[in-house]
């Protein structure tokens, strides 16, 4: 029977997540855990941009402010699923979104 070979393409994503405003002292632990997840899936972090504390468009968990962080990273196709699981479980994360930027990315061609 004919088998389709599995291709492990590296893709590029970005995620914007909002940290709980009263748990900012735990930000290094959150970022370290995200880094561990990305590296465990053969990926890497390209850019980390901290936007700081901003007013939310609407209250989330009775909070009116949150700490925004934008993260650009690359890895295999199952990486966003792992990050999403972490974001959903961790109570320090109020909201998140993960968006695919590039379907085929070569880490040696960093912009």
Backbone as a chain_set.jsonl record, in Angstrom:
{"seq": "XXXXXXXXXXXXXXXXXXXXXXXXXXXXXXXXXXXXXXXXXXXXXXXXXXXXXXXXXXXXXXXXXXXXXXXXXXXXXXXXXXXXXXXXXXXXXXXXXXXXXXXXXXXXXXX", "coords": {"N": [[0.837, -1.183, 0.0], [0.416, 2.286, -0.628], [2.143, 4.802, 1.115], [1.973, 7.953, 2.635], [4.622, 10.08, 3.187], [5.554, 11.456, 6.334], [5.872, 14.858, 6.957], [7.827, 17.003, 8.742], [7.339, 20.024, 9.123], [8.597, 23.237, 9.9], [6.975, 25.87, 11.44], [5.817, 29.274, 11.782], [4.64, 31.31, 14.398], [2.645, 33.675, 16.292], [1.803, 34.816, 19.533], [-0.465, 36.495, 21.584], [-0.879, 37.279, 24.848], [-2.574, 37.828, 27.973], [-1.61, 38.685, 31.127], [-2.588, 38.136, 34.518], [-3.293, 40.992, 36.431], [-2.615, 41.213, 39.142], [-0.689, 39.355, 39.597], [1.85, 39.813, 38.674], [4.415, 39.496, 39.647], [4.986, 36.904, 39.199], [5.593, 36.682, 36.566], [8.225, 36.053, 35.404], [8.352, 33.247, 35.876], [6.199, 32.315, 34.347], [7.01, 33.052, 31.743], [9.336, 31.513, 31.564], [8.29, 28.925, 31.662], [6.81, 28.903, 29.283], [8.92, 29.155, 27.476], [10.203, 26.69, 27.966], [8.256, 24.894, 27.01], [8.179, 25.598, 24.276], [10.837, 25.012, 23.481], [10.904, 22.28, 24.039], [9.427, 21.234, 22.007], [11.043, 21.488, 19.841], [11.349, 24.095, 18.943], [11.792, 27.697, 18.899], [12.123, 30.946, 20.428], [11.502, 33.96, 18.848], [10.914, 36.686, 19.181], [10.165, 38.779, 21.898], [7.873, 40.841, 23.204], [6.947, 43.099, 25.497], [4.085, 44.707, 26.318], [3.084, 45.889, 28.501], [1.038, 47.083, 31.296], [-2.326, 47.501, 30.573], [-5.554, 48.953, 29.953], [-8.377, 46.871, 29.847], [-10.685, 45.993, 27.228], [-13.115, 45.118, 28.075], [-14.321, 43.924, 31.253], [-12.55, 41.131, 32.562], [-12.81, 38.307, 34.417], [-13.549, 39.955, 36.522], [-11.58, 41.896, 36.44], [-10.131, 44.962, 35.403], [-7.827, 45.724, 34.193], [-4.85, 44.482, 32.544], [-1.766, 42.704, 31.926], [-0.054, 42.869, 29.036], [1.557, 40.688, 26.712], [3.412, 40.072, 23.849], [4.452, 37.477, 21.806], [6.651, 36.043, 19.551], [7.283, 33.1, 17.779], [8.719, 29.918, 16.672], [8.187, 26.564, 15.462], [7.23, 23.05, 15.447], [4.131, 21.647, 14.114], [2.527, 20.786, 16.256], [3.076, 22.389, 18.388], [1.517, 24.83, 19.021], [-0.757, 23.657, 20.153], [0.171, 22.54, 22.537], [0.981, 24.896, 23.861], [-1.476, 26.188, 24.018], [-2.86, 24.456, 25.737], [-1.397, 24.894, 28.093], [-1.928, 27.664, 28.505], [-4.716, 27.594, 28.926], [-4.959, 26.142, 31.309], [-3.397, 27.496, 33.205], [-3.906, 29.777, 35.743], [-2.92, 32.324, 35.842], [-3.039, 33.479, 33.395], [-5.175, 35.528, 31.666], [-6.409, 35.905, 29.114], [-5.776, 34.726, 25.737], [-4.357, 34.464, 22.445], [-3.424, 32.65, 19.579], [-1.723, 32.879, 16.572], [-1.028, 31.794, 13.293], [1.764, 32.733, 11.473], [3.449, 32.067, 9.342], [3.512, 29.405, 7.073], [5.608, 27.794, 6.337], [8.69, 27.845, 7.637], [12.076, 28.69, 7.956], [14.467, 28.451, 10.358], [17.106, 29.36, 10.055], [16.883, 31.444, 8.324], [16.27, 33.878, 9.621], [14.475, 36.885, 10.074]], "CA": [[0.0, 0.0, 0.0], [1.159, 3.541, -0.717], [2.136, 5.589, 2.347], [2.403, 9.339, 2.498], [5.646, 10.362, 4.197], [5.25, 12.542, 7.264], [6.784, 15.987, 6.823], [7.881, 17.841, 9.938], [7.622, 21.398, 8.738], [8.696, 24.249, 10.952], [6.071, 26.978, 11.157], [6.042, 30.477, 12.584], [3.422, 31.812, 15.027], [2.749, 34.676, 17.347], [0.741, 34.744, 20.52], [-0.665, 37.64, 22.46], [-1.597, 36.824, 26.036], [-2.764, 38.832, 29.016], [-1.358, 38.171, 32.468], [-3.389, 38.657, 35.63], [-2.595, 42.195, 36.897], [-2.162, 41.078, 40.528], [0.29, 38.27, 39.691], [2.972, 40.19, 37.809], [5.687, 39.011, 40.202], [5.17, 35.546, 38.682], [5.839, 36.771, 35.121], [9.392, 35.268, 34.96], [8.033, 31.82, 35.877], [5.32, 32.066, 33.197], [7.831, 33.125, 30.529], [10.251, 30.366, 31.577], [7.499, 27.736, 31.307], [6.522, 29.003, 27.853], [10.182, 28.845, 26.805], [10.407, 25.239, 28.076], [7.319, 24.227, 26.1], [8.62, 25.861, 22.903], [12.074, 24.264, 23.231], [10.631, 20.839, 24.072], [8.846, 20.88, 20.71], [12.02, 21.776, 18.793], [11.169, 25.448, 18.452], [12.555, 28.779, 19.511], [11.444, 32.239, 20.542], [12.122, 34.95, 17.97], [10.731, 38.048, 19.681], [9.33, 38.942, 23.088], [7.55, 42.263, 23.3], [6.061, 43.346, 26.629], [3.337, 45.936, 26.106], [2.826, 46.478, 29.807], [-0.322, 47.076, 31.832], [-3.272, 48.291, 29.785], [-6.966, 48.794, 30.286], [-9.055, 45.885, 29.019], [-11.868, 46.495, 26.537], [-14.227, 44.738, 28.944], [-13.786, 43.202, 32.414], [-12.321, 39.694, 32.489], [-12.69, 37.824, 35.795], [-13.728, 41.16, 37.345], [-10.383, 42.741, 36.341], [-10.26, 45.987, 34.366], [-6.511, 45.896, 33.576], [-4.068, 43.273, 32.345], [-0.407, 42.907, 31.44], [-0.006, 42.284, 27.694], [2.84, 40.219, 26.201], [3.388, 39.548, 22.48], [5.557, 36.535, 21.658], [6.775, 35.457, 18.219], [8.049, 31.87, 17.95], [8.608, 28.929, 15.605], [8.229, 25.181, 15.916], [6.442, 22.097, 14.674], [2.694, 21.901, 14.076], [1.846, 20.48, 17.516], [3.482, 23.355, 19.416], [0.426, 25.681, 19.517], [-1.668, 22.869, 20.978], [0.787, 22.47, 23.866], [0.894, 26.224, 24.469], [-2.882, 26.438, 24.315], [-3.17, 23.691, 26.949], [-0.799, 25.618, 29.223], [-2.662, 28.913, 28.706], [-6.047, 27.29, 29.459], [-4.851, 25.621, 32.671], [-2.732, 28.442, 34.104], [-4.823, 30.825, 36.203], [-2.284, 33.639, 35.703], [-3.34, 33.955, 32.045], [-6.584, 35.91, 31.536], [-6.818, 35.644, 27.728], [-4.672, 34.489, 24.814], [-4.666, 34.119, 21.055], [-2.261, 32.163, 18.837], [-1.96, 33.081, 15.146], [0.048, 31.305, 12.435], [2.281, 33.788, 10.603], [4.078, 31.505, 8.154], [3.284, 27.966, 7.008], [6.899, 27.134, 6.183], [9.692, 28.774, 8.17], [13.411, 28.133, 8.16], [15.087, 29.246, 11.427], [18.363, 29.985, 9.615], [16.533, 32.644, 7.546], [15.6, 34.813, 10.528], [14.346, 38.258, 9.556]], "C": [[0.877, 1.24, 0.0], [1.015, 4.337, 0.58], [2.645, 6.993, 2.076], [3.435, 9.621, 3.576], [5.255, 11.56, 5.059], [6.318, 13.618, 7.13], [6.697, 16.827, 8.093], [8.315, 19.235, 9.549], [7.718, 22.28, 9.969], [7.81, 25.418, 10.521], [6.349, 28.126, 12.115], [4.696, 30.998, 13.096], [3.722, 33.027, 15.879], [1.577, 34.478, 18.285], [0.716, 36.039, 21.314], [-1.443, 37.107, 23.649], [-1.583, 37.913, 27.094], [-2.564, 38.162, 30.368], [-2.266, 38.857, 33.479], [-2.644, 39.844, 36.249], [-2.05, 42.092, 38.332], [-1.122, 39.988, 40.712], [1.505, 38.54, 38.803], [4.316, 39.707, 38.345], [5.989, 37.587, 39.729], [5.442, 35.523, 37.176], [7.077, 35.987, 34.674], [9.124, 33.759, 34.919], [7.153, 31.45, 34.685], [6.142, 32.055, 31.911], [8.804, 31.95, 30.439], [9.508, 29.094, 31.172], [7.152, 27.741, 29.818], [7.768, 28.653, 27.048], [10.462, 27.344, 26.837], [9.512, 24.48, 27.11], [7.78, 24.382, 24.656], [9.869, 25.036, 22.582], [11.848, 22.756, 23.233], [10.036, 20.347, 22.753], [9.77, 21.249, 19.551], [11.907, 23.163, 18.204], [12.06, 26.444, 19.151], [11.738, 30.059, 19.529], [12.211, 33.26, 19.72], [12.059, 36.355, 18.563], [9.801, 38.023, 20.885], [9.119, 40.427, 23.277], [6.535, 42.451, 24.421], [5.4, 44.711, 26.435], [3.007, 46.626, 27.421], [1.361, 46.395, 30.212], [-1.197, 48.029, 31.028], [-4.691, 48.013, 30.254], [-7.583, 47.787, 29.314], [-10.288, 46.512, 28.373], [-13.132, 46.205, 27.342], [-13.652, 43.95, 30.112], [-13.67, 41.696, 32.144], [-12.031, 39.237, 33.913], [-12.698, 38.99, 36.787], [-12.486, 42.052, 37.393], [-10.569, 43.718, 35.192], [-8.946, 46.257, 33.652], [-5.825, 44.55, 33.455], [-2.714, 43.62, 31.791], [-0.252, 42.136, 30.126], [1.424, 41.889, 27.311], [2.616, 39.618, 24.815], [4.632, 38.7, 22.287], [5.534, 35.955, 20.25], [7.7, 34.257, 18.332], [7.883, 30.962, 16.744], [8.705, 27.537, 16.207], [7.383, 24.301, 15.022], [4.951, 22.341, 14.894], [1.983, 21.643, 15.402], [2.192, 21.451, 18.642], [2.338, 24.257, 19.896], [-0.566, 24.935, 20.408], [-1.133, 22.78, 22.405], [0.702, 23.817, 24.583], [-0.545, 26.544, 24.875], [-3.31, 25.694, 25.578], [-2.623, 24.398, 28.184], [-1.596, 26.882, 29.536], [-4.036, 28.654, 29.342], [-5.999, 26.862, 30.927], [-4.335, 26.674, 33.646], [-3.663, 29.601, 34.464], [-4.221, 32.22, 36.113], [-2.57, 34.267, 34.346], [-4.836, 34.258, 31.956], [-7.136, 35.544, 30.162], [-5.569, 35.402, 26.888], [-5.229, 34.269, 23.413], [-3.359, 33.693, 20.403], [-2.605, 32.238, 17.355], [-0.754, 32.56, 14.365], [0.463, 32.42, 11.487], [2.803, 33.236, 9.284], [3.932, 29.987, 8.187], [4.579, 27.174, 6.86], [7.986, 28.131, 6.563], [11.004, 28.048, 8.364], [14.138, 29.006, 9.178], [16.386, 29.939, 11.001], [18.124, 31.234, 8.793], [15.833, 33.675, 8.404], [15.635, 36.219, 9.947], [14.889, 39.238, 10.535]], "O": [[1.967, 1.234, 0.573], [-0.093, 4.524, 1.083], [3.634, 7.183, 1.368], [3.159, 9.424, 4.76], [4.698, 12.543, 4.569], [7.515, 13.332, 7.181], [5.623, 17.299, 8.467], [9.492, 19.587, 9.63], [7.003, 22.084, 10.952], [7.887, 25.889, 9.387], [7.031, 27.96, 13.126], [3.736, 31.114, 12.335], [4.875, 33.362, 16.151], [0.503, 34.032, 17.883], [1.757, 36.595, 21.664], [-2.53, 36.551, 23.492], [-0.718, 38.788, 27.114], [-3.253, 37.201, 30.711], [-2.656, 40.011, 33.306], [-1.462, 39.713, 36.564], [-1.119, 42.814, 38.689], [-0.707, 39.711, 41.837], [2.107, 37.617, 38.254], [5.259, 39.529, 37.574], [7.122, 37.12, 39.846], [5.512, 34.449, 36.579], [7.008, 35.304, 33.651], [9.615, 33.069, 34.026], [7.337, 30.394, 34.08], [5.991, 31.157, 31.083], [9.064, 31.447, 29.346], [10.04, 28.277, 30.422], [7.195, 26.697, 29.166], [7.683, 27.935, 26.052], [10.912, 26.781, 25.839], [9.954, 23.53, 26.464], [7.777, 23.415, 23.894], [9.944, 24.423, 21.517], [12.526, 22.029, 22.507], [10.138, 19.164, 22.429], [9.329, 21.315, 18.404], [12.329, 23.386, 17.069], [12.966, 26.078, 19.9], [10.796, 30.232, 18.756], [13.423, 33.408, 19.873], [13.018, 37.122, 18.468], [8.781, 37.333, 20.886], [10.069, 41.181, 23.486], [5.392, 42.011, 24.305], [6.076, 45.739, 26.394], [2.686, 47.815, 27.442], [0.555, 45.729, 29.562], [-0.86, 49.197, 30.829], [-4.98, 46.985, 30.866], [-7.339, 47.846, 28.109], [-10.865, 47.455, 28.914], [-14.1, 46.964, 27.289], [-12.582, 43.356, 29.973], [-14.571, 41.079, 31.577], [-11.098, 39.734, 34.544], [-11.946, 39.0, 37.762], [-12.357, 42.878, 38.296], [-11.096, 43.359, 34.139], [-8.927, 46.936, 32.626], [-6.161, 43.599, 34.16], [-2.521, 44.707, 31.245], [-0.312, 40.907, 30.107], [2.373, 42.637, 27.545], [1.747, 38.766, 24.629], [5.743, 39.148, 22.571], [4.51, 35.433, 19.807], [8.781, 34.362, 18.911], [7.022, 31.194, 15.894], [9.23, 27.349, 17.305], [6.885, 24.733, 13.983], [4.558, 23.138, 15.746], [0.929, 22.229, 15.65], [1.648, 21.338, 19.74], [2.201, 24.436, 21.106], [-1.148, 25.526, 21.318], [-1.888, 22.926, 23.366], [0.389, 23.873, 25.772], [-0.792, 27.101, 25.945], [-4.044, 26.244, 26.4], [-3.306, 24.489, 29.205], [-1.907, 27.148, 30.697], [-4.468, 29.418, 30.205], [-6.902, 27.188, 31.698], [-4.788, 26.736, 34.789], [-4.145, 30.315, 33.584], [-4.935, 33.206, 36.29], [-2.364, 35.467, 34.167], [-5.668, 33.37, 32.143], [-8.206, 34.943, 30.059], [-4.464, 35.803, 27.254], [-6.4, 33.937, 23.227], [-2.312, 34.296, 20.642], [-3.64, 31.731, 16.924], [0.392, 32.838, 14.717], [-0.37, 32.988, 10.781], [2.627, 33.853, 8.233], [4.196, 29.356, 9.21], [4.63, 25.999, 7.226], [8.175, 29.142, 5.886], [11.04, 26.929, 8.875], [14.404, 30.177, 8.905], [16.725, 30.995, 11.535], [19.05, 32.015, 8.576], [14.875, 34.296, 7.945], [16.645, 36.68, 9.415], [14.869, 40.442, 10.279]]}, "num_chains": 1, "name": "protein.A"}
